[in-house]
Amino acid sequence: MSSNDFAPYQYSIIRYHHDATTHEFLNIGVALYSPKFKYFRAQVTSKYQRITNTFYNAKGRDYRKYVDKIARRFDSLSQQLEEKQTRLFETTPDNIEDLLRTFIRKDSSFRYSVPASGIAPDNPDSLDQTFEQLFSDYVDRYVVTDERESRTELEVWRSAFRPEIEKVSPEVLVKLEPVRIKTKIESLEYDYSYLNGNRHIIEPLSFDLTNPSNIQRKAHTTLGKNVMLSSSNEVSHLYLLLGKPQNKPNDVLESYEKAKRIVVAETFNFEVQIFEEESARDFAHFLRSIARS
């Protein structure tokens, strides 16, 4: 087997430094880059219980908000490199640090390790497998058990819906944008929206939780948010992309079915549609039809 049968790659561990003076950190993510395939993939866990357990004054919601923001930037960069459309670099970078320093400042709480190198079989699938193993070894194995058994909105988006949209309509995916909607009570922020004369909001929502009461509480919170959103005239459609409880007992599944009814229990001044994970491909085609209308 010759060297041409392998793809060299570089990877770096993304770390959370709560206090620069103590030099204490936790591994929170992994980034992997192979210039040969223009393959870049980075993932940072949005689960923060281990961080708040370790650092008493860490703010979990602030952490998750920043992580979700940087995850969107990583995803966008990955897609641009694949399509050779990146505007950040005149030529394809040779090393992973050129990519990471674009989004992560070394003096911030989020930092990356000195890159390491490796080789994988000469195909993109093997790089995916290598990435998944690195993320499991350096990050996922340390996640608190209760958190590991549940999924976040970002995980639902990345595992179910984004891949289908990327297959069916990649030109629409790159046009999705975050938006802030001003209501009579407060401004609401959404990570994904599409504008084609009307504002279409796309909101991943994970009900893959271990406690039925938490599912009910989340459903009522979502309903209240939708009521607030209805006081604005900026939105024509809201699409709720639901993550269903996986490998959970019957009481959790029953709570999920009730939650689906709760989130649409009121009348709004915009249209609400629910798409579950098994309908992710249908949603991707539906989104493409909206873009073409």
Secondary structure, 3 states (H helix, E strand, C coil): CCHHHEEEEEEEEEEEECCCCCCCEEEEEEEEEECCCCEEEEEECCCCHHHHHHCCCCCHHHHHHHHHHHHHHHHHHHHHHHCCCCCCCCCCCCCHHHHHCCCCCCCCCEEECCCEEEEEECCHHHHHHHHHHHHHHHCHHHCCHHHHCCCCHHHHHHHHHHHHHHHHCHHHHCCCEEEEEECCCCEEEEEEEEECCCEEEEEEEECCCCCHHHHHHHHHHHHHHHHHHCCCCCEEEEEEEEECCCCCCHHHHHHHHHHHHHCCCCCCCCEEEEEEHHHHHHHHHHHHHHHHC
